Amino acid sequence: MKKIYYLFLVSICCHLPLKAQNADRLISLAKTTTDTLVADELYGLAKKYFSMNMDSALTLALLSAEVSERLNYINGRLNSYRGLSAMAPRFGNIELGLRYVDMGIQLIETHNLPLVQKLNFLINKGASHTYQNEMGAAIETSTEAYQLALELGLNKKAALILNNVGVLYRKISEYDKAIETYQKSISLRTELNDSLGIAHSLFNLGATYSKIDSSALAFDVLKRAKLIFKNLDQKQEVIDCDLAMGTAAYALEDFEKARDLLIPLERNENINFDAHSMYMLHLGLADMALMDQNTSEAKRLLEEVEAVATSELVQEKTHYFEIKSKYHEAIKDYKNALEYGKKYQDIYTIKFNSEKLKYREEMEAKFQNAKKDFEITQLEKQEILIRQKLAASRQRNIILGIGMLGLAVFVWSLYSLNAKIRRQNKEISKANKDKEILLKEIHHRVKNNLQVVSSLLSMQARQTKDDTTKSALNSSKARVQSMSILHQSLYGDTNLTSVYIDHYINEIIENIIDTYHSEKPISVTIDIEKIKMDVDELVPLGLIVNELITNAYKYAFVDRPSGMITVRFKKQGAYFLLQVKDDGIGLNGNQYPTKEDSLGQKLIKEFTHCLEGEITIQGDNGGTDIAILFPEEELISSNLVLQE
């Protein structure tokens, strides 16, 4: 367990890939352990590696599944199946991902587990069908997930799923259904005041309007999306909106506006476009250059994207051949103009017909299968009814004799069963006590080791004369102590896997005050609900609280005679809200908040990502208000999001 916990801390703080030596140790431990905590730790590591090193994440998730299945550990099986159903399609093994989806749903239904777990598997199943280009099945599964999310009151998740369904409809050219779906998503996100989500749905809606030659609508919707993205400081999304708006203006034949939007994007060497965006940008500008009879500029732009001719991007390739044909016609090379024009027509026809044909074939096959299933079911019902009548006739003749015999057997079995249950209860009680003692000892030793590290950092800080080094050591000491406080709380509680958040955060704040000894009168107001949380959520949450309050303590009250910090933690529906607010120098100060590339800021962002949370920062000269909203249930499958 010490090895597992050490690797867990290293993976969070250092983002190192899983080395072969460590992997061998984990495999050996997974094959021999009898402790279900090992399965939980392995899956926890898999989640941390999910966005950093997929090979390591898959290895850890498979080990967690192996341990959980061998020990028949239901929660461990559920977690590992969910993770593997998300990871396997990323490796191209879609059938394996779907198999783990079915195994997970069967486990949920067999053991009557919470339906929110089924929602996660449905999301992963929809993504697997999308990878397999089975759009009909993907839409059906995603729609089922949407309905379930609404039933569970998870409206934010429902809005996200709707947005993804709109993307699927757009892929099969069902643009009316895509528009209707995006509008529903926008309505839900408006009720939730989810500005970023509204902007993403507006962007997708604008892209869909462009597909149906409603460029004026597309331009207006994209303009709204850009304004929201700009207010939220989403730089890449603002660039994407400029590209889409330029394309819409080009379709509206407002070439002056199109050039104003597109030319700066093409000339900005600091923008890294994906293949689709780069091709469409250059091709649009090349077409407008041909309109201006600037064939040399058109040639330059076409040469920069000539790789699209051998790519798998059908839409972009089609547009390339169309513009290439126009170029050769402009330079009076009519032979090549005719050749590229024919390529354009061939690909366009195949693309338009094949997408709809595949979808229709898929729906027709599903209808025929459903019809056959219905006919078979009716025949089976008739056969079952006949068998039931025959069986009932036989049973009436023997039921009286069996009843008397059964009564005697039941009385004897009941007596034997009671004795056996009493023995088993004693054994289970003893095993539980032994496990609690062992777990308490683990928490106690981890706490002691962390306190030793904290003491060493404190000694080093006192000996160094460099203020920057001393500040870094004190920050590291506070981070270690926040984890030590958690294990001390777990050791002293009867529940060894969860702690009340108010007690935990209070101790973290007291520790920060003791560490920095500010001479200024800085008061801390605490408003925290009495909520019990698992250790998997408390580790990143405690480190986030430590970073935010430490930053406020160190930087918020420069040139201020006093200050006040307010810490709030509330439950809001299916979400938790953490808020740290101060009345310091605010965002306009010279040193606060800290720089984007600082370790503290990176930790805050990464731990917020671990909790699947969203962070917002507001402030002026009157102070800074930082809020983090994250779901009550952390879901690894939430990483499977379709955004275009």
Summary of the structure (lengths in Angstrom):
residues: 644
radius of gyration: 30.8
end to end distance: 42.7
largest distance: 102.9
contacts: 2040
relative contact order: 0.05
helix: 75%
strand: 7%
